[in-house]
């Protein structure tokens, strides 16, 4: 997602173009001004005068180098602004992605709670038929199951907003659905001290 954002985010692309434009100014300010060609013709009744001239401006010693250094410093400042914009965009993507992953995990947990409550409801129903449980136990489980289903439905309502936020941060257009983040396992354990 970060690579996709680096390629497609409009703000990041605009800042990149500003930096490239600043880099293009460096050789321009270090070069001499264009020479000026002048031509003049004076016509009088008995004689004609013709004048041709070529002029070139030469700056004082070190002036072009100073202009080039200034343009290079401005290009460096634009590069730093580009890095700052990249970090801001990447931060937005990471925040949106982790909120999206947290939502996925919350939905997964509530669905597993619903399964457990359903299993408990079957157990209490069996106990009730045998006379070992009363109707209050079944009612409590049913209420808890309804609360958990409502909580899951509430989580599912957040999905379109978080997907839109993630798509916007990446610079994606359209309404395509972003799949849930995959679970990442724990890293491999460290080797024993003797092996290190």
C-alpha positions in Angstrom: 0.0 0.0 0.0 2.9 2.4 0.7 4.4 1.8 -2.8 1.0 2.3 -4.4 0.6 5.6 -2.5 4.1 6.7 -3.5 3.1 6.2 -7.1 -0.5 7.5 -7.1 -1.0 10.0 -4.3 -1.7 13.3 -6.0 -0.2 15.5 -3.3 3.0 13.4 -3.2 3.3 13.5 -7.0 2.8 17.3 -7.1 5.5 17.8 -4.5 7.8 15.5 -6.5 7.2 17.6 -9.6 8.0 20.8 -7.7 11.3 19.2 -6.5 12.2 18.2 -10.1 11.4 21.7 -11.3 13.7 23.2 -8.6 16.5 20.8 -9.7 16.0 22.0 -13.3 16.6 25.6 -12.2 20.2 24.9 -11.0 21.9 24.6 -14.5 19.8 27.5 -15.7 20.9 30.0 -13.1 24.6 28.9 -13.4 24.8 29.6 -17.1 25.4 33.0 -18.8 22.6 35.0 -20.2 21.8 34.6 -23.8 23.8 36.9 -26.1 21.9 39.8 -27.7 22.1 40.4 -31.5 21.2 43.9 -32.7 20.6 45.1 -36.2 20.0 48.6 -37.3 19.6 50.3 -40.6 19.3 54.0 -41.2 18.2 55.2 -44.6 18.7 58.7 -45.6 18.1 60.2 -49.0 21.8 60.1 -50.2 23.4 57.5 -47.9 22.5 54.3 -46.1 24.0 53.3 -42.8 24.0 49.7 -41.5 24.8 48.6 -38.0 25.1 45.1 -36.6 26.0 44.3 -33.0 26.4 41.3 -30.6 26.4 41.9 -26.9 27.0 39.5 -24.0 26.6 40.3 -20.3 29.3 38.9 -18.0 28.5 38.8 -14.3 31.0 39.6 -11.6 33.3 36.8 -10.4 31.5 34.2 -8.3 28.0 35.6 -9.0 27.0 32.6 -11.1 28.4 30.1 -8.5 26.4 31.9 -5.7 23.2 31.8 -7.8 23.8 28.1 -8.5 24.4 27.4 -4.8 21.2 29.3 -3.9 19.2 27.3 -6.4 20.7 24.1 -5.2 19.8 25.0 -1.6 16.2 25.7 -2.7 16.1 22.3 -4.5 17.3 20.7 -1.3 14.6 22.5 0.6 12.0 21.2 -1.9 13.4 17.7 -1.5 13.0 17.9 2.3 9.4 19.1 1.7 8.9 16.1 -0.5 10.2 13.8 2.3 7.9 15.5 4.8 4.9 15.0 2.5 5.9 11.4 1.9 6.2 10.8 5.7 2.8 12.4 6.2 1.1 10.3 3.5 2.8 7.1 4.8 1.7 8.0 8.3 -1.9 8.4 7.1 -1.8 5.1 5.3 -0.4 3.3 8.3 -3.0 4.8 10.7 -5.9 3.9 8.3 -4.4 0.4 7.7 -4.0 -0.4 11.4 -7.5 0.9 12.2 -8.8 -1.3 9.3 -6.9 -4.3 10.7 -8.1 -3.5 14.2 -11.7 -3.5 12.9 -11.2 -6.8 11.1 -9.8 -8.3 14.3 -12.7 -6.9 16.4 -15.2 -8.4 13.9 -13.4 -11.7 14.1 -13.5 -11.7 17.9 -17.2 -10.8 18.1 -18.0 -13.5 15.6 -16.1 -16.1 17.7 -18.0 -14.8 20.8 -21.3 -15.3 18.9 -20.2 -18.9 18.1 -19.4 -19.5 21.8 -22.7 -18.0 22.9 -24.6 -20.1 20.4 -22.8 -23.2 21.7 -23.7 -22.2 25.3 -27.3 -21.6 24.2 -27.4 -25.2 22.9 -26.0 -26.5 26.2 -28.4 -24.5 28.4 -31.3 -25.6 26.2 -30.3 -29.3 26.7 -29.9 -28.7 30.5 -33.4 -27.0 30.5 -34.9 -30.0 28.8 -33.4 -32.2 31.5 -34.5 -29.8 34.3 -31.0 -28.8 35.4 -31.3 -25.1 34.2 -34.1 -22.6 34.3 -35.4 -20.2 31.7 -33.4 -17.2 33.2 -30.1 -18.7 32.1 -31.4 -19.1 28.6 -32.7 -15.6 28.6 -29.4 -14.2 29.8 -27.5 -16.0 27.0 -30.0 -14.9 24.4 -29.6 -11.2 25.6 -25.8 -11.5 25.5 -25.9 -13.0 22.1 -28.1 -10.2 20.8 -25.8 -7.6 22.2 -22.8 -9.3 20.6 -24.5 -9.5 17.2 -25.5 -5.8 17.5 -21.8 -5.0 18.3 -20.7 -7.0 15.3 -23.2 -5.2 13.1 -21.9 -1.8 14.4 -18.4 -2.8 13.6 -19.4 -3.8 10.0 -20.9 -0.3 9.5 -17.5 1.2 10.1 -15.9 -0.8 7.2 -17.0 1.4 4.3 -15.7 4.6 6.0 -12.3 3.0 6.9 -12.0 1.5 3.4 -12.6 5.0 1.9 -10.1 6.6 4.2 -7.4 4.0 3.2 -8.3 4.4 -0.5 -8.0 8.1 -0.2 -4.6 8.0 1.5 -3.3 5.6 -1.2 -4.6 7.8 -4.0 -6.9 5.0 -5.4 -10.0 6.1 -7.2 -13.3 4.1 -7.4 -15.2 2.1 -4.9 -13.4 -1.2 -5.1 -13.4 -3.2 -1.9 -10.1 -3.6 0.0 -9.7 -7.1 1.4 -9.3 -7.5 5.1 -5.6 -7.6 6.3 -4.2 -11.1 6.6 -3.2 -12.3 10.0 0.6 -12.1 10.6 2.2 -14.8 12.6 4.7 -14.2 15.3 8.4 -14.0 14.2 10.5 -17.0 14.5 12.1 -17.5 17.9 15.7 -16.3 18.4 18.4 -19.0 18.2 19.8 -20.2 21.5 22.6 -18.1 23.0 25.2 -20.8 22.4 24.5 -20.7 18.6 24.8 -16.9 18.6 
